[in-house]
Amino acid sequence: MKSWKKLFVTCLAAIQLITMVPVMAAAEGDGSTAGGTEAAVETQQQGDITSEEPDGDGSADNPDTADPDIAEPDTVTPDPTAGTAGKDELILMANSNVMYHNGVKYTSPQPITVKKGVSYIALRSLVDRFGLQTRFDNKTKETIITNGDKELRYKAGSDQYRVNGSPTKMSGESYIVKNTFMVPVTSAMQAFGYPYTWDSENKRIVIQLNTQPIAKFSINEEEIFATQTRVTVKNESTSPTGLKIVDEQWEGLQEYYDAPGVYTITLRVVDERGNISEPYSVNITVQPAKEPPKANFQTPKTNYKMGEYIRYEDLSTDKEDSITERVWTNNEPAFFQPGPQTITLKVTNKFGLTDEYSQTIMISDEILYSFDEFNLLYTGYGEVFPLGARSVLDMKLLQPEVKEENRTLYRTNSPETVLEEGIVYKDRVAGGARIFLHHKNGTDKKMQLYVLAKNVSDDPATVYVEHYGHAGPNPYPQQTGKLASVRYMESFEQGGEINELVLQPNETRVLIPELNERAMRPDDIYTMYADFFGDNTLEYSVVALDASKDIMTELKKLKELKPDGKHIRGTFNKADRVLTIGERLGEVASRLVFADKTNDTYIEGSDMMTYENQVNAGNYGVLYRVKLENVAPRTLIAFNSRGGSYSGGLFVNGQTVTTPNNGRLSSTGEASVVYRTGAYEETVEILFTPAAGSNMPVNLLFIPLPKEKPAE
């Protein structure tokens, strides 16, 4: 007996570092121990199948086909060797198949057995006492035990088990002896997460089943201010045995703290078996309350006429200069009804503190400007105003002098929805070229659009990127069309070439690499306007390719895509139009129309991949340079959509103006402000190209401004 005890204690000490996970399985065939053929133990059984103790050489008799349950309790009378009163304990008697669960005696089909210096126990005996669920995986030959959120897998003949898929090495191989699945004692205890001790006096292992849950939490707020900060917590409590946490017991936790100071917050948690954790505490520092901002504003005076412009000066302050939001109410630039008007400003700082200030002004029954006159005078650049009773079609139609300049346009808009990889469009040109592309990814994978240039001459060629703007990828065509046209106009502010590349004969390079910084997801759209100049003959190509592939490797394999029959692609010459108006503008209301097919005709060209004639309906990709040689003083220039909704940009006397700033023009009865002349006549130059995703035709309007009137 002494030698057995010595060996048992030695085995326990040797396997203290083994980590979590149990398992079950069964053997078939000759019923040999670990390393032999496996046979599944039926998962429906209620206890271990009884067997004989293994022989001295570790072999075992063939497994019986019977499947008896573990013995029922012999008695309900507590055994004299029972554990500590009030605790949930399982006691395993050394060199015996007897165990006591809270004083009730049970028998196991196998005693604790020493095999090759490792102590083994019948796994199913523990599983039944722990009240866990098991099943057998016939495919992997693994016994699966569920313990809370842990899935434990054992396999006969293996010195490893897995916890939620992660392997852990044991101190010895599991084995089957007469259909009883044996595992190393210490590994099993650590896998289930139950602490145990060796009672040398009574020669037994005492396992504590009521393992406490572990309370833990963190405070979500980095700074807490008295009366102002709502305190929230993140509960990070766990159960080492995977049991559910069913109750939280907080002390010192308040939603808001009334006064500054240091506060202690304590948490205890209770698991589904009623085990209570030790307390876990966190100290927080509550700072003095922050002062709210101070809202304030003023107007130059407190009495105004109807239609008189009102200027609001924001005078709000905050001690930490942290105002993050200003919300005005009723701060109209002018009022057109007599009587008192109350204006309110609400400000909010970064701490969520707010303040409001209101001021009332008086509007007299005198009229300075009518509603329509005021809009012409004071609507901001890019902002929209209603035209009122004014009819655009009744305005004088201007007939500009038209000059077409050499610029080759590549319009690549068909197939608009790209359904496969391929060459969307290609052609050759020497000199100036403009590529206008607008495509949607109609595949179910990420795609890239590439713009390529190949030197097809016998000498080196230089290609210059002169102007460029692109937008996307996103699924909103009018948004990509607007942003691309605006960015294209902004590139003119740089006043020169953006980039240049030197291509050797037969060399192909990617132009505009920024286009490939983000792949197109399914249904995404890219829009681009770009001007190039080549000093030799170049072949320009637009290619759609799976984003996971290399363009240079795949280029020669790609086929040419067919047009979709609805949209337009092709090569169009003379794609720059200069419209010059020499007559004086602004003395009467007048308009200049773009791309209406009658007054401003569409350019014609060919699809050079199918050799079919094409008409560029809407003149998308055409660059208009409008020269207004004599615009009268006090003239409003506005942008009006005639074909439907419109959203894009213009370049006006060196500045980019959006049409409109927000949203889109959606009615023929409204316009956005482009420019106003001052007290003297001016020369005005405007660049314009139709925005993809918007409708043509459009008008530029020239409207005389009302005469200035004194407010006093």
C-alpha positions in Angstrom: 0.0 0.0 0.0 2.8 2.4 0.8 4.5 1.8 -2.6 1.1 2.5 -4.3 0.7 5.8 -2.4 4.3 6.8 -3.3 3.7 6.1 -6.9 0.3 7.8 -7.0 1.6 11.0 -5.4 4.6 11.0 -7.8 2.2 10.7 -10.8 0.1 13.6 -9.6 3.1 15.9 -9.1 4.4 15.0 -12.5 1.3 16.1 -14.4 0.5 19.4 -12.6 1.2 21.4 -15.8 -1.3 19.5 -18.0 -4.0 21.9 -19.2 -7.7 21.6 -20.1 -9.8 19.0 -21.9 -11.4 15.5 -21.5 -12.7 13.0 -24.1 -14.4 9.7 -24.6 -14.3 7.0 -27.3 -14.4 3.2 -27.5 -12.4 0.4 -29.1 -13.5 -2.4 -31.3 -11.8 -5.5 -32.6 -9.6 -7.2 -30.0 -10.2 -4.5 -27.3 -6.5 -3.7 -26.9 -5.5 -0.6 -24.9 -4.3 2.8 -26.2 -3.0 2.5 -29.7 -5.4 -0.3 -30.6 -8.5 -0.3 -32.8 -11.3 2.1 -31.6 -15.0 1.3 -31.1 -17.6 3.9 -30.1 -19.2 3.8 -26.7 -22.8 4.5 -27.2 -23.6 8.0 -26.2 -27.0 7.0 -24.8 -25.5 5.0 -21.9 -26.0 6.3 -18.5 -22.7 5.2 -17.0 -19.4 3.5 -17.7 -19.5 -0.1 -19.0 -18.1 -2.3 -16.3 -14.8 -4.0 -16.9 -12.0 -5.8 -15.2 -8.8 -4.1 -14.1 -6.1 -4.2 -16.8 -3.4 -6.9 -16.6 0.1 -6.0 -15.5 1.3 -5.5 -19.0 -1.5 -3.0 -19.8 -3.5 -5.4 -22.0 -7.2 -6.0 -21.5 -9.8 -8.6 -22.4 -12.1 -8.1 -25.4 -14.9 -5.7 -24.6 -18.2 -7.1 -23.7 -21.2 -6.2 -25.8 -23.3 -5.4 -22.7 -23.7 -1.8 -21.6 -24.7 -1.7 -17.9 -25.0 1.6 -16.1 -22.8 2.7 -13.3 -24.1 1.4 -10.1 -26.8 3.3 -8.3 -26.0 4.6 -4.8 -25.6 1.9 -2.3 -27.0 4.1 0.4 -28.2 7.6 1.1 -26.4 7.5 4.4 -23.3 9.8 4.5 -20.1 7.8 4.5 -17.7 8.4 7.4 -15.2 9.6 4.9 -17.5 12.3 3.5 -16.1 15.8 2.8 -16.6 19.2 4.2 -20.1 20.0 5.3 -21.9 22.6 3.1 -19.6 22.1 0.1 -20.3 20.3 -3.2 -17.5 17.7 -3.1 -16.6 14.5 -5.0 -14.2 12.2 -3.2 -12.3 9.5 -5.1 -10.8 6.7 -2.9 -7.3 5.6 -3.9 -6.9 2.1 -5.4 -10.7 1.7 -5.2 -13.7 2.0 -7.4 -15.6 3.8 -4.6 -16.4 7.5 -4.8 -18.5 9.7 -2.5 -20.6 12.7 -3.8 -21.6 14.8 -0.9 -21.5 11.7 1.3 -23.4 9.5 -1.0 -21.5 6.4 -2.1 -21.2 5.4 -5.8 -19.1 2.7 -7.5 -17.1 3.0 -10.7 -16.4 0.1 -13.0 -12.7 0.7 -12.7 -10.6 1.9 -9.8 -8.0 4.6 -10.1 -5.3 2.8 -12.0 -1.6 3.5 -12.4 -0.4 2.7 -15.9 3.2 3.5 -17.0 3.6 6.0 -14.1 0.4 7.8 -14.8 -2.8 7.6 -12.7 -6.0 7.0 -14.8 -9.7 7.3 -13.9 -12.8 6.2 -15.7 -14.0 9.3 -17.5 -17.6 8.5 -17.6 -17.8 8.2 -13.9 -16.6 11.9 -13.6 -19.0 13.0 -16.4 -22.0 11.6 -14.7 -21.1 13.1 -11.3 -20.4 16.5 -12.9 -23.8 16.4 -14.7 -22.4 17.0 -18.2 -23.6 16.0 -21.7 -21.7 13.7 -24.0 -22.0 12.4 -27.5 -19.8 10.4 -29.9 -18.6 11.6 -33.3 -18.6 8.6 -35.5 -16.7 10.4 -38.2 -13.7 11.6 -36.1 -14.0 8.8 -33.5 -14.0 11.4 -30.7 -16.1 11.6 -27.6 -17.5 15.1 -27.2 -18.2 16.5 -23.8 -20.0 19.9 -23.4 -19.1 21.9 -20.3 -20.7 25.3 -20.3 -19.1 27.1 -23.3 -16.4 24.6 -23.7 -16.4 21.7 -26.1 -14.0 18.9 -25.0 -12.9 16.2 -27.3 -11.1 13.0 -26.4 -9.9 10.2 -28.7 -8.7 6.7 -27.6 -5.0 6.1 -28.1 -4.1 9.8 -28.2 -2.1 11.8 -25.7 -3.9 15.0 -26.7 -7.4 16.4 -26.2 -9.0 19.4 -27.7 -10.8 22.4 -26.1 -12.9 24.3 -28.6 -10.7 22.9 -31.4 -7.3 23.7 -29.7 -5.1 20.7 -28.8 -3.6 20.1 -25.4 -1.1 17.5 -24.5 -1.8 15.1 -21.6 0.6 13.2 -19.4 -0.3 9.9 -21.0 -2.4 8.3 -23.7 -6.1 7.6 -23.1 -7.1 4.0 -23.5 -10.1 1.7 -23.3 -10.2 -1.4 -21.1 -13.3 -3.5 -21.5 -15.4 -0.6 -22.8 -14.3 1.7 -20.0 -12.6 4.9 -21.2 -9.6 5.8 -19.0 -7.9 9.2 -18.9 -5.1 10.7 -16.8 -6.6 12.0 -13.5 -4.9 15.4 -13.4 -5.6 16.2 -17.1 -9.3 15.4 -16.5 -9.5 17.7 -13.5 -7.9 20.6 -15.2 -10.0 20.1 -18.3 -13.2 20.4 -16.3 -11.8 23.4 -14.4 -12.5 21.9 -10.9 -9.8 22.3 -8.2 -8.8 19.1 -6.3 -6.4 18.1 -3.4 -4.7 14.9 -2.4 -5.7 13.8 1.1 -2.7 11.7 2.1 -4.1 10.8 5.6 -7.3 9.3 4.2 -5.8 8.2 0.8 -8.2 10.0 -1.4 -8.7 12.8 -4.0 -11.1 15.6 -3.0 -12.6 17.5 -5.9 -14.4 20.8 -5.3 -17.4 21.0 -7.7 -18.7 24.4 -6.6 -16.0 26.4 -8.3 -16.7 30.1 -7.9 -17.3 32.3 -10.8 -14.9 35.2 -11.4 -16.3 38.8 -11.2 -14.7 41.4 -13.4 -15.8 44.6 -15.1 -14.5 47.8 -16.7 -15.8 51.4 -16.9 -16.6 52.6 -20.4 -16.1 56.3 -19.8 -12.5 57.7 -19.7 -13.6 60.9 -17.9 -16.5 61.2 -15.4 -17.9 64.5 -14.4 -20.3 65.0 -11.5 -24.0 65.2 -12.4 -23.1 65.2 -16.2 -21.5 61.9 -17.2 -23.7 58.8 -17.4 -21.5 55.9 -16.1 -21.8 52.6 -17.9 -19.9 49.4 -17.4 -18.8 46.4 -19.4 -19.3 43.1 -17.4 -16.4 40.8 -18.1 -17.3 38.1 -15.5 -16.7 34.5 -16.3 -17.1 31.0 -14.9 -14.0 28.7 -15.0 -16.4 25.7 -15.5 -18.4 27.4 -18.3 -21.6 27.9 -16.2 -23.9 30.8 -17.0 -23.8 33.9 -14.9 -27.4 34.5 -13.8 -27.1 37.4 -11.3 -25.1 40.5 -10.7 -24.7 42.2 -7.3 -23.4 45.8 -7.6 -22.3 48.1 -4.8 -21.4 51.7 -5.3 -22.5 51.9 -9.0 -24.5 55.0 -9.8 -25.8 56.2 -13.2 -24.7 59.7 -12.3 -22.6 60.9 -9.3 -23.7 64.0 -7.6 -20.4 65.2 -6.2 -16.7 64.9 -7.2 -14.5 62.4 -5.4 -13.2 58.9 -5.5 -15.8 56.1 -5.5 -15.5 52.4 -5.2 -17.6 50.1 -7.4 -17.9 46.5 -6.4 -19.3 43.5 -8.3 -20.2 40.0 -7.2 -21.8 37.5 -9.6 -23.8 34.3 -9.2 -23.6 31.3 -11.6 -26.5 29.0 -12.4 -25.6 26.6 -9.6 -25.8 29.3 -7.0 -22.0 29.8 -6.6 -21.1 33.3 -5.6 -17.8 35.0 -6.7 -15.4 36.9 -4.6 -15.9 40.7 -4.8 -14.2 42.6 -7.6 -13.7 46.4 -7.1 -12.7 49.3 -9.3 -12.0 52.9 -8.0 -13.2 55.8 -10.2 -12.4 59.5 -9.9 -15.4 61.8 -10.4 -14.2 65.2 -11.5 -16.1 68.5 -10.8 -18.9 69.3 -13.2 -17.9 71.1 -16.4 -19.4 74.4 -17.2 -21.8 74.6 -20.2 -21.0 76.8 -23.1 -22.6 80.2 -23.4 -24.8 80.8 -26.5 -25.0 84.3 -27.9 -25.4 86.2 -31.1 -26.3 89.6 -32.4 -27.7 91.4 -35.4 -26.6 94.8 -36.5 -30.0 96.2 -35.6 -33.3 95.1 -34.2 -35.7 96.6 -36.8 -35.8 95.5 -40.4 -37.9 96.0 -43.5 -39.4 93.1 -45.4 -36.8 91.7 -47.9 -33.9 93.4 -46.1 -30.8 91.3 -45.6 -30.1 90.3 -42.0 -26.6 89.4 -40.9 -26.2 87.2 -37.8 -22.9 87.3 -35.8 -22.3 84.2 -33.6 -20.7 85.4 -30.3 -21.0 82.0 -28.4 -18.2 81.1 -26.0 -16.9 78.1 -24.1 -14.2 78.1 -21.5 -12.5 75.1 -23.1 -13.2 76.3 -26.7 -15.0 73.0 -27.3 -18.2 73.9 -29.0 -19.0 71.1 -31.4 -22.5 72.0 -32.7 -24.4 75.1 -33.5 -28.1 74.8 -34.3 -30.0 77.9 -35.5 -33.8 78.3 -35.6 -35.5 80.8 -37.8 -32.3 82.6 -38.8 -33.7 83.5 -42.2 -31.6 85.9 -44.3 -34.7 88.1 -44.7 -38.4 88.0 -43.7 -41.3 88.8 -45.9 -44.1 89.1 -43.4 -44.4 92.0 -40.9 -44.3 91.5 -37.2 -41.9 90.1 -34.6 -39.5 87.2 -35.4 -37.7 85.3 -32.7 -34.3 83.7 -33.7 -32.7 81.0 -31.5 -29.2 79.6 -31.4 -28.4 76.4 -29.5 -24.8 75.4 -28.9 -23.3 72.1 -27.6 -19.8 71.4 -26.4 -17.8 68.2 -26.5 -19.1 67.2 -23.1 -22.7 67.3 -24.3 -23.6 70.4 -22.4 -25.8 72.9 -24.1 -27.1 76.5 -23.9 -29.6 78.5 -25.9 -30.0 82.2 -26.6 -32.9 83.8 -28.4 -33.4 87.3 -29.8 -36.5 88.9 -31.2 -36.3 91.4 -34.1 -39.2 93.5 -35.5 -40.1 93.4 -39.3 -41.9 96.5 -40.5 -44.6 96.5 -43.2 -42.2 98.4 -45.6 -40.8 96.4 -48.5 -37.2 96.8 -49.4 -37.0 93.9 -51.9 -39.5 91.4 -53.0 -38.9 87.6 -52.4 -37.7 87.1 -56.1 -35.5 90.2 -56.0 -33.9 89.2 -52.7 -33.1 85.7 -54.1 -31.4 87.2 -57.1 -29.3 89.5 -54.9 -28.4 87.3 -51.9 -28.5 83.6 -52.8 -25.0 82.2 -52.3 -22.8 80.7 -55.0 -23.9 77.1 -55.6 -27.1 77.6 -53.7 -30.5 77.1 -55.3 -33.3 79.6 -55.6 -36.8 79.4 -57.2 -37.2 81.3 -60.5 -40.8 82.3 -59.5 -43.0 83.5 -62.3 -40.0 84.0 -64.6 -40.1 81.6 -67.6 -36.7 80.3 -68.8 -38.1 79.5 -72.3 -39.3 83.1 -72.6 -35.7 84.4 -72.1 -33.7 85.5 -75.2 -31.9 82.5 -76.7 -28.3 83.4 -77.3 -26.5 82.3 -80.5 -22.8 82.0 -79.7 -19.9 81.8 -82.2 -18.9 78.1 -82.1 -15.3 76.9 -82.7 -14.4 73.2 -82.5 -10.8 72.4 -81.4 -8.8 69.2 -81.9 -9.3 66.9 -79.0 -10.1 63.2 -79.4 -12.8 61.9 -77.0 -12.9 58.3 -75.8 -16.4 57.8 -74.4 -16.4 54.5 -72.6 -19.9 54.0 -71.3 -21.0 50.7 -72.9 -21.4 48.2 -71.6 -22.2 50.5 -68.7 -22.8 47.5 -66.4 -19.7 45.3 -66.8 -20.6 41.7 -66.5 -17.3 40.0 -67.1 -13.6 40.7 -67.4 -12.3 42.2 -70.7 -11.3 45.2 -72.7 -14.1 47.7 -72.5 -12.8 50.0 -75.1 -9.5 50.8 -77.0 -8.3 53.0 -79.9 -5.2 54.7 -81.1 -4.5 58.4 -81.3 -1.6 60.9 -81.4 -1.9 64.2 -79.7 -4.6 65.3 -77.3 -7.0 62.7 -76.0 -9.8 62.8 -73.3 -11.1 59.7 -71.7 -14.6 59.8 -70.2 -15.5 56.6 -68.5 -18.6 55.6 -66.5 -19.0 52.0 -65.5 -20.7 49.8 -63.0 -19.5 46.4 -61.6 -22.2 44.0 -62.5 -20.3 40.9 -61.4 -20.5 39.1 -58.0 -16.8 39.8 -57.2 -14.5 42.7 -56.7 -13.3 44.3 -59.9 -10.7 46.9 -61.0 -10.9 49.4 -63.9 -7.6 50.2 -65.6 -6.7 52.9 -68.0 -3.6 51.8 -70.1 -1.4 53.5 -72.7 0.7 51.5 -75.1 3.4 53.0 -77.3 2.7 51.5 -80.7 5.3 53.7 -82.5 8.9 52.9 -83.2 10.3 55.7 -81.0 10.0 56.5 -77.3 6.8 58.4 -76.5 5.9 60.7 -73.7 2.3 60.9 -72.4 1.2 63.8 -70.3 -1.7 63.8 -67.8 -3.0 67.3 -68.2 -6.3 67.3 -66.2 -8.0 64.6 -64.3 -10.9 63.9 -61.9 -12.5 60.6 -60.8 -15.0 59.5 -58.2 -16.1 56.2 -56.7 -16.4 53.4 -56.2 -19.9 53.7 -54.8 -23.3 52.6 -56.0 -24.7 56.1 -56.7 -24.2 57.2 -60.3 -25.2 60.8 -59.9 -22.9 61.2 -57.0 -19.9 59.8 -58.8 -20.8 61.9 -61.9 -21.0 65.1 -59.8 -17.8 64.5 -57.9 -15.8 63.4 -60.9 -16.8 66.5 -62.9 -16.1 68.8 -59.9 -12.7 67.3 -59.4 -11.9 67.5 -63.1 -12.7 71.3 -62.9 -10.6 71.7 -59.8 -7.6 70.2 -61.7 -7.7 73.3 -64.0 -6.8 75.5 -60.9 -3.4 73.8 -61.0 -2.8 75.4 -64.4 -0.6 72.7 -65.9 0.4 69.1 -66.3 -0.3 66.7 -63.4 2.1 64.0 -64.5 4.1 62.6 -67.4 5.3 59.1 -68.4 7.9 58.0 -70.9 7.0 54.8 -72.8 9.5 52.8 -74.8 8.3 51.2 -78.1 5.7 48.5 -77.4 5.7 49.4 -73.7 2.3 49.5 -71.8 1.8 51.5 -68.7 -1.1 52.1 -66.3 -2.3 55.7 -66.4 -4.1 57.2 -63.4 -3.0 54.6 -60.8 -5.3 56.4 -58.2 -8.2 54.7 -60.1 -7.0 51.4 -58.7 -6.5 52.3 -55.1 -9.9 50.9 -54.2 -11.6 47.9 -55.9 -15.2 48.1 -57.1 -17.5 45.9 -55.1 -20.6 44.5 -56.8 -22.9 47.3 -58.0 -20.2 50.0 -57.4 -19.6 52.7 -60.0 -16.5 54.6 -61.2 -16.6 57.8 -63.2 -13.6 59.6 -64.6 -12.7 62.6 -66.8 -9.0 62.8 -67.9 -7.1 64.8 -70.5 -3.9 63.3 -72.0 -1.4 64.4 -74.6 0.9 62.0 -76.4 3.8 63.2 -78.6 3.6 60.0 -80.6 0.9 57.4 -81.4 -0.5 55.7 -78.4 -3.1 53.0 -77.9 -5.4 53.8 -75.0 -7.4 51.0 -73.4 -9.9 50.7 -70.6 -9.9 47.3 -69.0 -12.1 45.6 -66.4 -10.4 42.8 -64.4 -10.9 40.7 -61.3 -9.3 42.7 -58.5 -7.3 39.6 -57.4 -5.4 39.4 -60.7 -2.4 41.2 -62.2 -3.3 43.4 -65.1 0.0 43.0 -67.0 -0.1 39.2 -66.7 -3.7 39.0 -67.8 -3.9 41.7 -70.5 -3.0 39.5 -73.5 -5.6 36.9 -72.4 -8.6 39.3 -72.2 -11.3 39.5 -74.9 -12.9 42.6 -76.2 -16.3 43.2 -74.7 -19.4 44.0 -76.8 -21.4 47.2 -76.2 -24.7 46.8 -74.4 -26.9 48.4 -77.1 -28.2 51.1 -74.8 -25.3 53.3 -73.8 -22.6 54.9 -75.9 -18.9 54.2 -76.5 -16.7 55.4 -79.3 -14.1 57.8 -80.5 -15.2 61.3 -81.3 -13.0 64.1 -82.8 -13.1 67.8 -82.1 -14.4 67.2 -78.5 -13.4 70.8 -77.3 -16.0 73.5 -78.1 -15.3 77.2 -77.7 -18.5 79.3 -77.4 -17.9 83.0 -77.7 -20.6 85.7 -77.1 -19.6 89.2 -78.0 -22.9 91.0 -77.4 -23.5 92.7 -74.1 -25.2 90.3 -71.6 -27.3 91.1 -68.5 -29.4 94.0 -69.8 -32.3 91.6 -70.6 -32.9 88.1 -69.3 -31.2 85.6 -71.7 -30.0 82.0 -71.9 -27.3 79.9 -73.4 -28.3 76.2 -74.0 -26.0 73.2 -74.0 -26.5 69.8 -75.8 -30.1 70.3 -76.8 -29.3 68.6 -80.2 -30.8 71.6 -82.1 -29.0 74.7 -81.0 -26.0 72.8 -79.7 -25.6 69.7 -81.9 -24.2 66.3 -80.8 -20.7 65.3 -82.0 -20.5 62.2 -84.1 -17.9 59.4 -84.2 -17.3 55.6 -84.4 -17.0 52.6 -82.1 -13.5 51.6 -83.3 -13.9 48.0 -81.9 -17.1 47.3 -83.9 -16.7 50.0 -86.6 -20.3 51.2 -86.0 -21.2 54.9 -86.3 -22.0 56.6 -83.0 -23.7 59.9 -82.0 -22.7 61.2 -78.6 -26.1 62.0 -77.2 -25.9 64.6 -74.5 -22.3 65.5 -75.5 -20.9 63.8 -72.4 -17.2 64.2 -72.3 -17.2 67.3 -74.4 -15.4 70.3 -72.8 -17.1 73.6 -73.4 -15.1 76.8 -73.0 -17.5 79.7 -72.8 -16.1 83.2 -73.4 -18.4 86.0 -72.4 -16.8 89.2 -73.6 -19.1 91.8 -72.2 -21.3 91.1 -69.1 -23.1 94.1 -67.9 -22.7 95.4 -64.3 -25.0 93.8 -61.7 -25.7 90.7 -63.7 -26.6 87.3 -62.2 -25.3 84.2 -64.0 -27.2 81.0 -63.0 -27.4 77.4 -64.0 -30.7 75.8 -64.9 -31.5 72.1 -65.7 -33.9 71.5 -68.6 -33.7 67.7 -69.1 -34.3 66.5 -65.6 -32.2 66.3 -62.5 -28.7 67.6 -62.6 -25.6 67.8 -60.2 -22.2 68.8 -61.4 -19.6 71.5 -61.5 -18.3 74.5 -63.4 -15.0 76.4 -63.5 -15.8 80.2 -63.4 -13.1 82.8 -63.7 -10.5 80.5 -62.0 -12.9 79.1 -59.3 -14.8 75.8 -59.2 -18.5 76.2 -58.5 -20.8 73.3 -57.8 -24.2 73.1 -59.4 -25.6 72.9 -56.8 -23.7 72.7 -53.5 -26.0 70.2 -51.9 -28.4 67.7 -53.5 -29.3 68.3 -57.1 -31.3 70.6 -59.4 -34.6 68.7 -59.9 -37.0 71.2 -61.4 -36.9 73.5 -64.5 -38.3 76.2 -62.2 -35.2 76.6 -60.1 -31.5 77.5 -60.7 -28.2 77.7 -58.8 -26.1 80.8 -58.6 -22.9 80.7 -60.6 -21.6 84.2 -60.6 -22.5 87.9 -60.1 -20.8 90.9 -61.7 -20.1 94.0 -59.7 -20.4 97.7 -60.4 -18.5 97.4 -63.7 -18.9 95.3 -66.9 -16.7 92.2 -66.9 -15.3 89.5 -69.1 -16.3 86.0 -67.8 -14.9 82.7 -68.8 -16.6 79.4 -67.9 -15.5 75.8 -68.4 -18.2 73.1 -68.4 -18.6 69.4 -69.2 -21.9 67.5 -68.8 -21.8 65.4 -65.6 -22.4 61.7 -65.8 -25.5 60.4 -64.1 -27.3 63.8 -64.8 -29.6 64.8 -67.6 -29.1 67.2 -70.5 -29.8 69.8 -71.9 -29.0 72.6 -69.4 -29.0 76.4 -69.6 -26.8 79.2 -68.4 -29.1 82.1 -67.4 -28.1 85.8 -67.5 -30.5 87.9 -65.4 -30.3 91.6 -64.6 -30.1 92.2 -60.8 -32.5 94.6 -59.1 -31.3 98.1 -58.5 -29.7 98.7 -55.1 -32.0 100.3 -52.5 -31.0 101.9 -49.3 -32.2 100.2 -46.2 -32.8 103.4 -44.2 
